[in-house]
């Protein structure tokens, strides 16, 4: 399977991969470089919390790419980009 990165550096995960690995909008991925290749691995930070959530997933939805280093939330408010969940 192939994906294309956007000018903002975003990559869409193919639907088949998302279904197979049960990936949702709030899930995190780790990018590993090994022997000149890139591996992407799902990160389950707290499996107990994930189990208790019963499949309920959050997520703020798509964000606009912004050269100002800010992203627009689902209601148009501005907030700084961070790596925090």
Helices and strands as residue ranges (DSSP letters): H 15-20, E 28-34, E 37-43, H 47-53, E 70-72, E 78-80
